[in-house]
Amino acid sequence: MPTTLTTTALLTLTLIITTMIRRTTSLAFSAAKNDRIKVAILGSGMSGCSAAATLLDSSSSNNFDISVYEGGRGIGGRMSTRRIHDESGKLLYQFDHGCQYISTPKTECFRKELEKWNERGWVQPWIGSFATVSAASTSSSSSSDVQLTVESPSERKDRYVGYPTMNTICENLLLQTKSEQSTINVVTGKQARAVAAHSEEETGQPLWQLYHKDELLGSYDWLVVTDRNSAQELRPDLADANVIEFKQVNEHIESIKSLTTMIAFEKPLPLPFDALVFDLNSNQAVMREEFKSLGWAARDSSKPGRSRNNDSPECWVLQSNPEEAVRLLERDELKGASLPQIREKIREQLVTDFINCIPTLMVKSGLEESQQMNTPKIIDSMGHRWGAAFPSFIKQELFKEIESQVFPEQQFAACGDYFGTYAGRVEGAFLSGRAAANEVLKYVEGR
């Protein structure tokens, strides 16, 4: 019986073959032989910082001038840290509101990199108390039939966090990677829009120009894009860029949304754990009834470098489960709502759900009645929406076999945590950025 390939399989096969052909093709590079090579990287998350550091740290005879453009307020992407200051500029408290920790490396390459970060003081182990709350059985119909399991010392997994903030890793990759020949410039708060400046046949001329609104940011030989959402029609990033193949392939990749709320409590919460996973899959009906939108809760103040003193607040980060994130964002009341309105609704929903479940968590933790207390006063809280927090692991199969995409004719590269075997992880993003930079180096050195 003849076999037929699915659309995804055909796209995957085409993508792999095209990548292999490009890796064996010798192309004329547009920059003059002795010119400095200007590279623009859109995004300062892990993949973008990994790509920049790889270029800076290379033994290539070429001199790179690298510019990293970040649309957000600070470096880090989904490894960002939210800092709250008083009127004088003094830091009051902070939250890791994206990536929560780095788990045990799956590859030797990333294991060595993590060891290097640890030796340099960029990361430290998070030695906290971790727990999971779940339904006691899949057949249970009672919302009171939930159990809380605390990870024992023998079960403890390796978890690392940036020190003293999560985005410290990205900052150091960009600013502490030394190069005698190459330079790096980091621009935050500007959403860059890429335009093809010249045709591919016009050698000796930069192929890319970057704009922020009407402001020309610079001209570049190579463009590296780290966010797959840059290909979306509603985004200006690549609206005027001739990267049709990249855009077409990206139509088949979906992302999972995540909602985050940051809470600063006046005093510590009476919970005997520092991080909690809400296991929705144990029994969705029971877990939704008891814990509503919650998927994760972490005492951010328990991480190294974030510890509180007696008069500072205790900080918690809440994250939604993916299903409830979709439900919340699709509510009629949020259709056409502004981003501040959406963030406020996220804050309101997750705070309410968390506060309401604290009594249950105290009981399930085995706290005696005398140890239980009223929830401390909330002195600050804020919501955040991650529109593309994780790649969809069903749709992501298309990119599983490659770690990056490089289009040498356009001198364009794409990387991110949606590539490779370890998609959705810090490790996957790091490996993808490194792979993209190494592919760029091959083409540049072969000119």
VOVEXNU-865246 format. One record per residue: x, y, z of N, C-alpha, C in turn. Coordinates in steps of 0.001 Angstrom, whole numbers, padded with zeros to 6 digits, always signed. Each point is the difference from the previous one (the first is absolute). Layout:
BEGIN
XYZXYZXYZ ...
***
This chain:
BEGIN
+000853-001198+000000-000853+001198+000000+000881+001238+000000 -000169+000919-000940+000870+001173-000056-000184+000885+001220 +001077+000643+000376-000050+000889+001164-000069+001437-000474 -000631+000854+000797-000088+001427-000305+000602+000776+001136 +000692+001080-000331+000611+000841+001019-000962+001097+000408 -000056+000268+001285-000819+001099+000485+000649+001319-000385 -000776+001073+000092+000539+001328-000312+001184+000335+000894 -000125-000344+001285+001094+000283+000934+001234-000797-000362 -000185-001283-000368+001148-000834-000363+000696+000536-001240 -000787+000424-001004+000578+000560-001213+000784+001271+000283 -000575+000851+000846+000694+001232+000358+001291-000298+000746 -000069-000984+000902+001191-000371+000761+001083-000504-000927 -000358-000901-000937+000964-000553-000939+000605+001094-000866 -000847+000888-000506+000481+001108-000828+000951+000897+000780 -000359+000281+001266+000813+000871+000837+001372-000600+000247 +000048-001314+000291+001270-000668+000275+000871-000032-001240 -000602-000376-001164+000765-000073-001235+000545+001371-000387 -000853+001018+000111+000432+001360-000334+001156+000441+000880 -000093-000309+001302+001066+000370+000940+001296-000708-000361 -000075-001292-000357+001191-000762-000358+000649+000558-001255 -000820+000363-000983+000541+000568-001238+000731+001292+000298 -000610+000823+000840+000612+001294+000308+001308-000157+000743 +000097-001030+000813+001223-000220+000763+001162-000407-000896 -000303-000522-001200+001059-000448-000899+000200+000949-001174 -000681+001119+000032+000082+000948-001111+000972+001126+000338 +000905+000297-000920+000932+001107+000182-000589+001233-000658 -000178+001040+000787-000637+001205-000506+000908+001203+000150 -000170+000950-000897+000742+001251+000122-000659+000838+001074 +000785+000465+000936-000532+000811+001091+000005+001454-000432 -001023+000754+000365-000178+001343-000559+001005+001018+000514 +000490-000177+001229+000949+000979+000529+001350-000155-000677 +000700+001093-000157+001339-000066-000575+000911-000803+000917 +001056-000606-000564+000825-000952+000746+000553+000583+001288 +000444+001224-000023+000655+000581+001171-000943+000859+000834 -001268+000060-000363-000949+000804+000760-000363-000683+001304 -000395+000781+000954-000585-000551+001217-001406-000490-000339 -000403-001087+000611-001290-000611-000304-001004+000446+001057 -001037+000655-000462-001007+000531+000914-001174-000974+000092 -000323-000399+001240-001060-000969+000251-001026+000625+000930 -001273-000064-000387-001094+000452+000871-000728-001225+000537 -000240-000013+001298-000732-001086+000653-001253+000580+000618 -001165-000529-000414-001259+000473+000564-000379-000883+001183 +000061+000564+001198-000360-000725+001208+001194-000269+000888 -000180+000230+001307+001097-000203+000959-000293-001134+000958 -000859-000952-000425-000212-001193+000800+001188-000938-000122 -000141-001219+000501+001127-000914+000044+000558-000311-001383 -000847-000245-000991+000533-000363-001316+000762+001158-000632 -000528+001219+000119+000691+001153-000548+001321+000267+000694 +000018-000127+001316+001236+000228+000758+001017-001093-000279 -000483-001238-000170+000894-001102-000342+000635+000213-001365 -000803+000454-000968+000533+000274-001336+001050+001108+000047 -000299+001081+000724+000937+001117+000101+001301-000431+000662 -000100-000738+001108+001194-000444+000720+000835-000945-000850 -000650-000858-000793+000727-000935-000860+000791+000749-001064 -000596+001030-000585+000716+000807-000984+001158+000756+000647 -000249+000565+001165+001044+000755+000691+001164-000887+000411 -000324-001229+000403+000998-000903+000569+000674-000872-001054 -000374+000169-001256+000533-000869-001053+001456+000340-000289 +000709-000976-000541+001399+000201-000396+000098+000455-001445 -001134+000436-000542-000045+000450-001390+000927+001193-000209 +000559+000069-001200+000862+001142-000336-000822+001235-000338 -001322-000177-000051-000874+001127-000334-000276+000858+001230 -000248+001274-000248-000351+000928+001063-001497+000285-000087 -000699-000246+001089-001448+000191+000021-000369+001243+000803 -000929+000754-000524-000668+001063+000754-001434-000457+000189 -000336-000368+001227-001290-000623+000291-000901+000992+000721 -001212+000122-000472-001008+000821+000676-001171-000885+000379 -000372+000025+001280-001134-000776+000504-001131+000968+000302 -001163-000241-000611-001149+000875+000192-001077-000728+000806 -000408+000610+001084-001009-000565+000897-001154+000979+000130 -001208-000470-000341-001166+000870+000073-000447+000283+001413 +000354-000860+000948-000392+000190+001391+000890+000986+000728 -000300+000146+001296+000726+001000+000798+001390-000444+000412 +000246-001306-000004+001295-000492+000444+000387-001261-000748 +001219-000432+000242+000545-001196-000637-000622-001255+000621 -000210-001018-000833-000405-001287+000562-001131-000709-000692 -000887+000719-000708-001147-000672-000600-000819-000702+001069 -000247-001314-000195-000757-000753+000998+000861-000436+001180 +001240+000476+000045+000824-000149+001205+000095+001339+000724 -001003+000822-000187+000005+001350+000555-000219+000013+001506 +000382+001114+000586-000236+000268+001410-000719+001340+000115 -001097+000022+000738-000739+001249+000236+000501+000623+001302 +000543+001196-000094+000526+000708+001171-000931+001156+000361 -000290+000136+001272-000862+001075+000488+000844+000928+000870 +000017+001293-000341+000798+000990+000722-000914+001041+000642 +000525+000671+001016-000748+001113+000576+000330+001276-000768 -000529+001117+000441+000162+001254-000726+001455+000445-000089 +000815-000417+000953+001407+000390+000005+000857-000931-000852 -000597-001057-000510+000742-000951-000809+000496-001208+000767 -000316-000085+001280+000434-001133+000812-000829-001237-000348 +000693-001134-000153-000690-001247-000305-000798-000469+001212 -001290-000223-000214-000858-000475+001077-000125-001523-000017 -000278-000561-001176-000111-001441-000140+000016-000344-001477 +000063-001289-000296+000118-000429-001389-000667-001362-000187 -000283-000320-001265-000661-001264-000333+000626-000592-001260 +000255-001292+000015+000285-000735-001238-001358-000393-000574 -000511+000789-000914-001379-000210-000440-000112-000812-001292 +001129-000490-000506-000019-000868-001171+000512-001378+000382 +001154-000355-000532+000629-001278+000340+000248-000084+001502 -000370-001121+000593+000110-000143+001449+001310-000630+000452 +000534-000913-000797+001289-000602+000345+000531-000779-001194 +001253-000401+000079+000638-000832-001020+000142-001398+000586 -000521-000973-000703+000020-001372+000512+001272-000736-000438 +000138-001242+000411+001187-000805-000272+000279-000052-001499 +001224+000313-000428+000324-000022-001436-000196-001383-000618 -000443+000000-001237-000191-001231-000762+001167-000285-000933 +000816+001006-000292+001114-000162-000930+001314+000361+000681 +001083-000580-000501+001317+000297+000552+000383+001445-000256 -000387+000514-001152+000313+001390-000336-000591+000964+001019 -001274-000162+000314-000627+000928+000939+000452-000260+001427 +000328-001245+000320+000520-000293+001343+001279+000784+000251 +000891+000018-000989+001258+000748+000143-000271+001496+000095 -000968+000477-000775-000332+001428+000042-000558+000381+001359 -000886-000822+000550-000584+000283+001303+001067-000027+001088 +000934-000928-000112+001115-000050+000957+000817+001283-000067 +000211+000506-001204+000744+001249-000174-000733+001159+000644 -001311+000055-000223-000797+001063+000626+000071-000089+001525 -000035-001219+000508+000066-000200+001452+001349+000470+000553 +001076-000360-000699+001341+000410+000434+000155+001512-000014 -000650+000655-000938+000110+001457-000125-000971+000740+000923 -000853-000755+000699-000954+000637+000906-001230+000541-000682 -000265-000433-001236-001186+000475-000721-001240-000766+000425 +000167-001219+000490-001125-000808+000474+000355-000614+001349 -001041-000366+000723+000154-000750+001240-001141-001008+000108 +000224-001107+000702-001082-000973+000165-001114+000560+000878 -001219-000316-000373-001171+000383+000797-000337-001186+000900 +000409+000091+001242-000243-001073+000973-001264+000349+000777 -001120-000214-000627-001269+000303+000646-000784-001264+000278 -001167+000176+000575-000905-001119+000248-001065+000009-001101 -000063-001098-000775-000888-000060-001154-001120-001005+000253 -001188+000364-000432-001165-000854+000253-000902-000045-001228 -000859-001013-000017-001009-000151-001047-001344-000234+000657 -001015+000713-000465-001354-000243+000491-000795-000634-001138 -000711-001062+000312-000711-000749-001032-001263-000615+000573 -000847-000458-000888-001178-000759+000440+000457-001381+000458 -000661-000521+001037+000404-001285+000559-000200-001131-000991 -000960+000148-000918-000239-001021-001014-000653+000620-001213 +000133-000687-001124-000593+000513-001235-001515-000120-000004 -000528-000866+000852-001456-000213+000027-000705+000835+001057 +000774+000729+000792-000602+000787+001072-000865+001116-000563 -001070+000308+000704-000870+001097-000414-000113+001063+001080 +000743-000187+001096-000070+000932+001120+001162+000971-000044 -000304+001274+000127+001054+001015-000013+000861-000060+001253 -000488-000668+001032+000794-000118+001226+000983-001167-000075 -000135-000813-001036+000835-001187-000145+001276+000340-000764 +000823+000857+000590+001286+000361-000587+001105-000318+000997 +001188-000203-000520+001133-000331+000854+001200+000853-000362 +000844+000254+000965+001199+000799-000217+001220-000856+000338 +000892-000132-000957+001193-000820+000167+001235+000878-000074 +000824-000062+001043+001229+000790+000040+001167-000860-000466 +000821+000552-000854+001181-000697-000516+000971-000290+001138 +000381-001248+000172+000929-000383+001062+001433+000335-000410 +000916+000097+000963+001401+000302-000332+000598-000986-000998 -000366-001265+000092+000547-001001-000925-000558+000159-001412 -001148+000652-000125-000626+000217-001305+000362+001353-000607 +000716+000804+000750+000256+001378-000410+000748+000060-001334 -000500+000814-000888+000608+000180-001320+000878+001239-000002 +000918+000046-000951+000831+001195-000157-000830+001109-000630 +000025+001144+000638-000686+001181-000528+000913+001199+000214 +000266+000721-001069+000875+001167+000084-000772+001256-000389 +000375+001098+000627-000595+001296-000345+001115+001007-000209 -000281+001012-000810+000961+001073-000174+000232+000711+001314 +001234+000452+000223+000346+000657+001264+000569+001391-000282 -000551+001041+000607-001091-000011+000985-001400+000118-000623 -000067+000045-001328-001292+000020-000683+000080-000966-001182 -001154-000429-000497+000013-000951-001101+000636+000590-001250 -000252+001273-000265+000543+000565-001239+001482+000344+000098 +000616-000241+001177+001442+000191+000141+000762-000835-001016 -000504-001205-000292+000686-000888-000949+000083+000667-001365 -001130+000496-000483-000032+000647-001312+000844+001273-000014 -000087+000770+001058+000807+001222+000084+001486-000321-000091 +000422-001031+000715+001421-000353-000002+000447-000587-001325 -000863-000787-000645+000363-000537-001306+000265+001130-000989 -000768+001057+000096+000167+001125-000920+001148+000924+000405 +000111+000263+001271+000895+001068+000445+001317-000483+000585 +000083-001301+000344+001228-000515+000603+000800-000905-000941 -000550-000299-001176+000745-000788-000978+001003+000913-000688 +001277-000248+000249+001049+000896-000471+000467-000379-001408 +000290+001018-000801+000530-000205-001338+000937+001145-000336 +001187-000338-000501+000960+001031-000362-000346+000651-001336 -000721-000738-000836-000259+000489-001347-001427+000492-000221 -000960-000633+000667-001403+000296-000264-000597+000912+001059 -001123+000618-000330-000677+000906+000930-001470-000394+000121 -000629+000450+001067-001429-000265+000189-000679+001242+000539 -001207+000228-000494-000816+001125+000443-001396-000533+000294 -000545+000343+001160-001315-000491+000414-000956+001178+000108 -001130-000100-000687-001013+001060+000013-001305-000587+000517 -000540+000561+001074-001266-000467+000556-001096+001042-000217 -001240-000467+000070-001129+000913-000108-000311+000448-001407 +000549-000694-001007-000269+000373-001384-000349-001254-000803 -001215-000021-000529-000451-001106-000841+000550+000211-001401 +000952-000819-000396+000680+000194-001280-000801-000603-001148 -000007+000700-001121-000655-000459-001221+001061-000140-001082 +000099-001206-000573+001050-000283-000981-000507+000221-001420 +000837+000634-000812-000317+000266-001402+001180-000450-000851 -000282-000702-001101+001060-000385-000926+000522+001256-000685 +001257+000346+000261+000542+001261-000495+000437-000088-001449 +000496-001179-000407+000483-000183-001373-000353-001405-000449 +000046-000234-001270-000249-001345-000521+001201-000880+000293 -000208-001314-000076+001058-000943+000296+001132+000078-001026 -000281+000522-001199+001009+000072-001057+000960+001167+000210 -000398+000979+000797+000834+001182+000202+001025-000280+001081 +001066-000718-000354+001026-000347+000975+000754+001236+000455 +000512-000080+001197+000749+001123+000565-000868+000984+000744 -001321-000251+000027-000919+000901+000692-000716-000752+001125 -000245+000663+001121-000784-000650+001061-001383-000383-000515 -000468-001186+000375-001291-000470-000491-001170+000491+000839 +000265+000452+001228-001090+000303+000919+000125+001407+000586 -001140+000641+000153-000092+001233+000769-001058-000206+001083 +000267+000495+001176-000929-000144+001121-000530+001375+000405 -001316+000034+000244-000665+001244+000397-000774-000219+001295 -000108+001050+000774-000962+000065+001096-000932+001144-000345 -001224-000347-000414-000919+000990-000567+000687+000621-001217 +000273+001294-000005+000673+000626-001146+001492+000220+000248 +000488-000432+001127+001415+000201+000347+000857-001134-000561 +001004+000348-000805+000924-001001-000517+000974-000398+001111 -000029-001273+000346+000874-000498+001063+001367-000408-000524 +000057-000448-001251+001284-000407-000552-000163-000910-001210 +001123-000227-000700+000042-000896-001147+000861-001205+000346 -000425-001200-000442+000649-001223+000455+000172-001002-001134 +001061-000799+000133+000266-001061-000964-000845-001238+000273 -000195-000325+001271-000763-001188+000395-001085+000384+000995 -001124-000704-000093-001099+000191+000940-000309-001336+000664 -000049-000002+001333-000344-001194+000769-001270+000297+000791 -001047-000805-000218-001291+000191+000662-000204-001120+001009 -000387+000340+001221-000086-001003+001066-001425-000293+000457 -000964+000733-000515-001390-000191+000397-000805-000419-001218 -000580-001202+000030-000760-000469-001160-001203+000893-000277 -000482+000720+001013-001137+000896-000202+000352+001212-000855 +001287+000197-000239+000410+001094-000883-000561-000177-001395 -000350-001243-000363-000525-000282-001335-001497+000257-000115 -000660+000284+001102-001438+000212-000044-000350+001293-000728 -001150-000019-000677-000409+001156-000800-000202+001252+000853 -000444-000173+001238-000292+001148+000847+001258+000626+000591 +001134-000695-000122+001251+000523+000546+000764+000766-001082 +000605+001137+000353+000727+000774-001006+001396-000543-000293 +000529-000886+000847+001397-000423-000069+000463-000356-001406 -000762-000873-000684+000398-000492-001312-001047+000297-001070 -000869+000948+000275-001077+000317-000946+000550+000428-001354 +001158+000660-000011+000588+000486-001253+001241-000789-000392 +000158-001193+000565+001181-000817-000283-000357-001139-000945 +000876-000257-000954-000233-001050-000989+000522-001338+000533 -000723-000555+000957+000364-001303+000578-001244-000885-000057 -000496-000196-001201-001271-000704-000212+000055-001418+000537 +001103-000707-000248+000092-001394+000438-000089-000117+001513 +000682+000896+000696-000058+000003+001462-001430+000245+000478 -000676+000931-000625-001371+000320+000392-000942-001171-000272 +000176-000662-001147-000882-001108-000344+000143-001169+000967 +001224-000347+000338+000228-001112+000920-000548+000331+001380 +000145+001248+000421-000444+000392+001335-001508+000014+000154 -000716-000029-001107-001456-000082+000099-000446-001310+000628 +000873-000993-000003-000357-001322+000508+000454-000211+001442 +000520+001031+000633+000440-000106+001388-000927+000828+000874 -000429-000571+001097-000867+000717+000929+000683+000154+001349 -000426+000979+000743+000563+000265+001319-001079-000117+001071 +000446-000283+001186-000895-000121+001153+000082+001280+000817 -001137+000560+000300-000046+001223+000799+000152-000321+001484 +000508+000978+000735+000106-000153+001446-000282+001343+000659 -000681-000060+001123-000313+001208+000764+000787-000030+001300 +000520+001134+000375+000831+000099+001205-000504+001130+000885 +000038-000241+001289-000293+001062+000962+001086+000026+001063 +000454+001194+000314+001021+000213+001022-000661+000617+001228 +000271-000557+001163-000607+000487+001240+001085+000262+001041 -000078+001150+000638+000870+000310+001139-000860+000022+001264 +000251-000946+000913-000720-000067+001269+000781+000749+001077 -000751+000629+000890+000634+000757+001077+000836-000899+000899 -000489-001219+000240+000701-000967+000844+000035-001350-000706 +000834-000943+000470+000095-001316-000653-001314-000778+000066 -000275-000720-001062-001158-000896-000003+000291-001236+000845 -000977-000488+000735+000209-001176+000870-000111-001308-000781 +000787-000141-001044-000008-001225-000794+001379-000648+000073 +000083-001287+000300+001289-000671+000227+000668-000490-001277 -000146+000723-001084+000685-000343-001246+000300+001300-000737 +000947-000089-000944+000425+001186-000750-000496+000022-001433 -000423-001144-000490-000524-000062-001364-001034-001115-000067 -001047+000238-000774-001101-000949-000061-000488-000151-001437 -000062-001253-000462-000581-000325-001294-001439-000458+000221 -000920+000559-000749-001404-000412+000042-000201-000998-001143 -000134-001272+000338-000056-001069-000999-001411-000119-000570 -000257+000771-001032-001330+000015-000615-000363-001357-000596 +000989-000718-000514-000269-001267-000673-000433-001122+000951 +000207+000191+001298-000397-001044+000948-001518-000191+000018 -000728+001073-000199-001460-000043-000107-000447+001429-000294 -000225+000282-001257-000241+001381-000409-001222+000613+000676 -001055-000762+000136-001227+000545+000596+000237+000416+001448 +000634-000869+000782+000260+000293+001411+000976+001157+000150 +001079-000023-000775+001031+001035+000125-000533+001371-000423 -000826+000030-001033-000571+001282-000429-000962+000544+001048 -000762-000869+000608-000954+000457+001003+000717+000568+001227 +001087-000645+000387+000691+000411+001227+001003+001123-000230 +000724-000043-001131+001123+000920-000187-000139+000903-001225 -001084-000153-000732-000356+000895-001107+001123+000136-001036 +000586+001176-000101+000952+000298-001081+001434-000398+000305 +000304-000409+001223+001392-000128+000440+000716-001209-000594 +001244+000230-000393+000854-001078-000488+001309-000090+000755 +000424+001130+000583+001289+000057+000696-000033+001157+000984 +000640-000193+001157+000172+001080+000974+001380-000147+000614 +000731+001100+000100+001359-000064+000543+000274+001176+000916 +000647-000324+001116+000478+001032+000924+001313+000524-000574 -000096+001069-000773+001177+000535-000678+001080+000416+000999 -000426+000393+001168+000944+000445+001022+000860-001140+000539 -000337-001254-000329+000798-001134+000470+001196-000287-000894 +000064+000649-001151+001113-000226-000915+001244+000745+000475 +001185-000541-000285+001232+000693+000414+000094+001381-000636 +000370+000976+000829+000107+001376-000465-001275+000788+000119 -001106-000669+000391-001280+000700+000124-000523-000013+001433 +000778-000481+000941-000493-000160+001370-000422+001344+000591 -001021-000047+000825-000564+001211+000594+000577+000222+001386 -000007+001260+000425+000326+000283+001393-001300+000182+000780 +000103+000349+001240-001188+000005+000872-001089+000963-000446 +000375+001097-000621-001018+000999-000345-000294+000055-001501 +000535-000932-000776-000287+000001-001441-001101-001011-000300 -000713+000191-001098-001113-000898-000325+000478-001368-000472 -000899-000967+000062+000277-001315-000564-000652-000056-001379 +000785-000386-000993-000466+000038-001385-000356-001393-000507 -001140-000090-000678-000465-001236-000608-000295+000231-001472 +000234-001028-000802-000339+000028-001424-000992-001115-000278 -001126+000353-000620-001030-000963-000379-000032-000116-001515 -000169-001220-000484-000169-000211-001432-001228-000870-000242 -000701+000300-001063-001228-000726-000316+000321-001340-000649 -001008-000872-000041+000126-001167-000867-000447+000423-001401 +000502-000659-001041-000264+000465-001377-001471+000054-000368 -000776-000993+000438-001419-000027-000377-000751+001191+000560 +000264+000329+001259-000696+001132+000607+000476+001327-000575 +001238+000046-000454+000492+001224-000644-000815+000304-001250 -000262-001033-000792-000797+000179-001214-001421+000417+000356 -000576-000660+000995-001380+000327+000395-000119+001448+000461 +000949+000431+000793-000057+001368+000523+000132+001017-001126 +000956-000221-000883+000256+000975-001056-001107+000027-001050 -000797-001069-000071-001091-000034-000984-001335+000457+000574 -000013+000479+001209-001240+000517+000583-000517+001187-000818 -001303+000095-000084-000613+001094-000754+000434+001359+000519 +000137+000100+001304+000342+001298+000601+001397+000485-000389 +000858-000924-000495+001358+000390-000374+000172+000187-001500 -001056-000241-000760+000092+000209-001438+000109+001490-000284 +001068+000371-000649+000248+001410-000293+000593+000771+001162 +000316-000685+001108+000560+000679+001171+001445+000424-000255 +000422+001042+000659+001382+000464-000104+000902-000917+000817 +001305+000068-000249+000949-000837+000742-000045+000285+001503 -000064+001268+000442-000135+000244+001446-001266-000626+000584 -001088+000016-000740-001244-000610+000483+000146-001522+000108 +000676-000596-000955+000225-001445+000035+000891-000364+001189 +001035+000764+000210+000905-000275+001128-000725+000134+001337 -000892+000968+000079-000747+000179+001243-000923-001187+000261 -000633-000512-001050-000871-001160+000164+000815-001240+000385 +001182-000141-000566+000896-001109+000378+000363+000106+001474 +000385+001194+000415+000368+000217+001407-001155-000362+000915 -001148+000504-000316-001182-000215+000826-000340-001485+000115 +000038-000705-001134-000389-001412-000014+000983-000876+000786 +001285+000143-000266+000980-000872+000649+000152+000306+001480 -000077+001282+000363+000057+000341+001428-001184-000627+000740 -001184+000151-000567-001197-000572+000635+000113-001508+000153 +000424-000678-001076+000105-001453+000043+001024-000464+001030 +001104+000712+000096+001046-000395+000945-000425+000251+001450 -000541+001172+000258-000428+000317+001365-001071-000982+000467 -000914-000348-000886-001085-000910+000378+000479-001414+000300 +001121-000408-000585+000455-001370+000218+001014-000130+001127 +000462+001111+000562+001001-000065+001068-000491-000807+001209 -001232+000169+000475-000460-000835+001126+000079-001498-000309 -000384-000385-001208+000098-001412-000397+001442-000467+000005 +000897+000818-000517+001409-000372-000045+000587-000135+001400 -000426+000854+000919+000495-000108+001375-000455-001307+000636 -001256-000358-000220-000526-001253+000555+000707-001199-000627 +000127-000005-001311+000624-001120-000691+001495-000094+000285 +000595+001089+000466+001409-000023+000374+000214-000620+001371 -001109-000260+000711+000109-000608+001317+000242+000986+001117 -000226+001282-000267+000191+000991+001048-001091-000139+001060 +000413+000052+001236-000982-000031+001081-000772+001310+000028 -001160-000040+000584-000863+001187+000010+000699+001201+000618 +000842-000247+001017+000700+001098+000674+001046+000649-000918 +000458-000763-001021+001004+000526-000922-000632+000775-001161 -001287-000234-000196-000684+000673-001092-000319+001443+000388 +000003+000859-000977-000220+001419+000276-000669+000631-001203 -000479+001209+000201-000610+000729-001102+001047+000381-001038 -000429+000115-001219+000922+000376-001084+000517+001417+000242 +001322+000195-000061+000549+001344+000199-000522+001003-001022 +000108+001245+000329-000442+001075-000883+000831+000030-001277 -000675+000207-001123+000680+000178-001286+000338+001481-000157 +001279+000300-000181+000384+001404-000161+000194+000386-001468 +000118-001010-000878+000115+000295-001422-000291-001278-000788 -000574+000148-001171-000221-001138-000893-000173+000528-001411 +000398-000801-000966-000088+000418-001400-000083-001226-000887 -000701+000137-001117-000171-001096-000939+000851+000180-001239 +000266-001122-000681+000792+000039-001224-000477-001121-000916 -000056+000279-001277-000376-001014-000987+001200-000356-000864 +000306-001293-000036+000992-000503-000946-000774-000574-001187 +000007+000713-001112-000781-000423-001151+000520-001256-000668 +001291-000293+000186+000600-001200-000601+001008-000576+000984 -000513-000515+001103+000883-000454+001065+000783-001248-000369 -000670-000953-000643+000642-001264-000355-000466-000420-001388 +000858-000740-000739-000475-000558-001267-000975-001140+000268 -000960-000164-000882-000915-001123+000112+000757-001275-000340 +000023-000943+000926+000821-001182-000205-000587-000931-001061 -001249+000185-000354-000580-000779-001093+000435+000611-001338 -000163+001290-000134+000358+000666-001245+001514+000101-000191 +000755-000010+001099+001436+000235-000058+000775-001133-000669 -000638-001140-000269+000671-001128-000654+000688+000428-001295 -000532+001017-000639+000546+000498-001259+001455+000433+000140 +000366+000521+001171+001330+000553+000202+000889-000892+000870 -000458-001183+000306+000708-000844+000955+001380-000430-000493 +000147-000152-001317+001236-000545-000558+001081+001044-000251 -000305+001269+000145+000999+001040-000248+000044+000955+001182 +001147+000616+000216+000175+000908+001136-000142+001460-000385 +000014+000304-001295-000171+001380-000464-000282-000035-001493 -000361+001135-000529-000179+000163-001438+000924+001110-000482 +000686-000248-001104+000849+001032-000591-000330+000102-001483 -000243+001220-000443-000303+000283-001403+001137+000873-000542 +001069-000625-000503+001196+000774-000364-000219+000985-001130 -000926-000308-000926-000244+000942-001083-000476+001348+000537 -000824-000048+001049-000484+001235+000621+000873+000454+001171 +001029-000821+000327+000836+000257+001185-000894+000224+001227 -000831-001017+000198-001042+000025+001031+000056-001313+000768 -000101+000071+001311+000003-001201+000841-001120+000102+001025 -000537-001157+000367-001058-000067+001016+000378-001028+001047 -000237+000333+001247+000272-000917+001101-001021+000255+001102 -000064-000887+000974-000955+000167+001091-000291-001324+000667 -000791+000053+001057-000250-001223+000763-001038-000897-000661 -000448+000314-001202-000912-000875-000720+000756-000960-000922 +001311+000125-000059+000832-000894-000793+000531-001151+000861 +000291-001127-000659+000769-001064+000612-000773-000916+000932 +000737-000931+000561-000575-001036+000860-000472+000554+001339 +000621+001076+000459-000286+000514+001346-000779+001310-000057 -000990+000025-000861-000833+001191-000168-000706+000350+001303 -000158+001301+000225-000692+000473+001188+000879+000108+001221 +001258-000389-000111+000928+000040+001131+001080+001062-000242 +000593+000488+001080+001125+000916-000127+001116-000667-000811 +000206-001272+000251+001032-000745-000723-000263+000012-001498 -001239-000223-000402-000338+000008-001413+000261+001347-000642 -000344+001082+000700+000243+001348-000517+001493+000272-000133 +000774-000402+001003+001453+000196-000050+000612-000737-001186 -000364-001274-000163+000561-000800-001088-000393+000547-001365 -001231+000514-000111-000462+000548-001268+000775+001258-000375 +000181+000908+000951+000767+001219-000275+001436-000306-000382 +000583-000950+000695+001379-000417-000292+000091-000600-001401 -000979-000852-000361+000005-000627-001326-000151+001034-001108 -000900+000976+000188-000188+001046-001007+001281+000793-000217 +000662+000368+001096+001245+000774-000107+001090-000809-000700 +000089-001283+000311+001016-000836-000643-000260-000149-001492 -001277-000050-000412-000325-000054-001419+000379+001311-000689 -000275+001113+000658+000404+001299-000560+001515+000045-000168 +000726-000491+000996+001474-000009-000075+000485-000817-001185 -000648-001127-000286+000400-000832-001134-000101+000767-001308 -001126+000701-000176-000202+000733-001253+000931+001193-000100 +000207+000664+001107+000882+001175-000001+001434-000410-000289 +000460-001072+000613+001385-000424-000174+000231-000637-001364 -001092-000417-000656+000149-000614-001319-000098+000980-001147 -000104+001284+000329-000193+000985-001078+001273+000120-000850 
***
